[in-house]
C-alpha cells in the first residue's frame, strides 16, 4: 500500500476508535450503576490514572454532571471541603465509583462554583476540580 493510503487508513482507524470510545452509551440510557442519564455527555468528567479531565467545566443552572471512572482503581468523588462535603450536596449522589462505573450529580440549581475531590485521596491535585453553574 502506498504511504498516503497507509496514512489515511491509520487515520480512519484512529477516528473510528475515538468515535467508539466517546459513544459508549446511547442517549437516555441509564449510566452504569448511576441514577440515569440526562441524554448528554457534554457535562462528563472522566477520571483516569492521570487525574480528572476536564478539571473545570461550566454548566447551565439545572444541569447535572456525570463522573465516569475510566481508571483501573475505584474513586470516591465528593464536594469540597474535605471531609465535610458541604459546598454542593448534589455531588453526594456520585460517591464511590468502581472502575468503569459512571454516576451523575443531582440537579445543580444554584449559581455558584462547586469544588470536588476524591474523598479517599483528598490531597491528590490531579483528582480535584470545579464546576461553575451559571
C-alpha positions in Angstrom: 0.0 0.0 0.0 1.5 3.4 -0.9 2.4 5.7 2.0 -0.5 8.2 1.6 -3.0 5.3 1.6 -1.5 3.8 4.7 -1.6 7.2 6.5 -5.3 7.6 5.5 -6.1 4.0 6.7 -4.4 4.7 10.1 -6.2 8.0 10.4 -9.6 6.3 9.7 -8.8 3.6 12.3 -8.0 6.3 14.9 -11.1 8.2 14.1 -13.2 5.0 14.4 -11.6 4.2 17.8 -12.2 7.7 19.2 -15.8 7.6 18.0 -16.4 4.2 19.5 -15.0 5.2 22.9 -16.9 8.5 23.0 -20.2 6.9 22.1 -20.2 4.3 24.9 -23.9 4.6 25.7 -27.0 5.7 24.0 -28.7 9.0 24.9 -31.3 8.5 27.6 -29.9 5.1 28.7 -29.1 4.6 32.4 -25.5 5.2 33.3 -23.6 2.2 34.7 -24.7 2.0 38.3 -26.0 5.5 38.3 -29.2 7.4 38.6 -29.9 7.6 34.9 -28.6 9.8 32.1 -29.8 13.2 31.1 -29.2 12.3 27.5 -25.9 14.3 27.1 -22.3 13.6 27.8 -21.2 17.3 27.4 -21.0 17.6 31.2 -18.9 14.5 31.7 -15.8 14.5 33.9 -13.6 11.4 33.2 -11.4 10.0 35.9 -8.2 8.3 34.8 -4.9 7.3 36.5 -3.6 10.7 35.5 -6.5 12.5 37.2 -9.8 14.2 36.2 -10.5 15.7 32.8 -11.6 18.3 32.3 -10.5 19.8 35.7 -13.0 22.7 35.3 -16.3 22.9 33.5 -19.2 25.4 33.2 -22.8 24.2 33.1 -26.2 25.8 33.0 -28.4 26.0 36.0 -30.5 22.8 36.4 -27.9 20.6 34.7 -26.1 17.6 36.1 -22.5 16.5 35.9 -21.6 12.9 35.0 -18.5 11.3 36.5 -17.0 8.4 34.6 -14.3 6.3 36.2 -12.0 5.1 33.4 -9.2 4.3 35.9 -8.3 0.8 37.0 -9.0 1.6 40.6 -12.1 2.9 42.5 -12.6 6.6 43.3 -14.9 8.2 45.8 -15.9 11.6 44.4 -17.3 14.3 46.7 -17.9 18.0 47.1 -15.4 20.3 48.8 -14.4 21.0 51.5 -12.9 17.7 52.7 -14.1 15.9 54.9 -17.4 17.8 55.4 -18.5 17.8 51.7 -21.0 20.6 52.3 -20.4 23.1 49.4 -22.6 21.3 46.9 -24.6 18.4 48.4 -25.8 17.4 44.9 -22.3 15.8 44.4 -23.1 13.3 47.2 -25.1 11.2 44.6 -21.8 10.4 42.8 -19.8 8.9 45.7 -18.0 5.6 45.2 -17.3 4.6 41.6 -15.8 1.3 40.7 -13.6 1.0 37.6 -15.9 1.5 34.5 -18.8 2.9 36.6 -20.4 6.3 36.0 -22.9 8.3 38.0 -24.4 11.8 37.9 -24.7 14.5 40.5 -28.2 15.8 41.4 -29.6 18.8 39.5 -27.4 21.8 40.2 -29.9 24.6 40.6 -28.0 27.4 42.3 -25.5 29.6 40.5 -22.1 29.0 42.2 -18.8 27.2 41.8 -18.5 23.7 43.3 -15.1 22.2 44.0 -14.8 18.4 44.1 -12.1 15.9 45.0 -11.6 12.2 45.7 -12.6 11.7 49.3 -10.2 8.7 49.6 -7.3 10.7 48.2 -8.1 14.4 49.1 -4.6 15.7 48.7 -4.1 14.5 45.1 -4.3 17.7 43.0 -4.9 15.6 39.9 -8.2 14.4 41.4 -9.5 17.9 42.2 -11.6 20.2 40.0 -14.5 22.6 39.9 -17.9 23.0 38.3 -19.2 26.5 37.7 -23.0 26.7 37.5 -24.4 29.7 35.6 
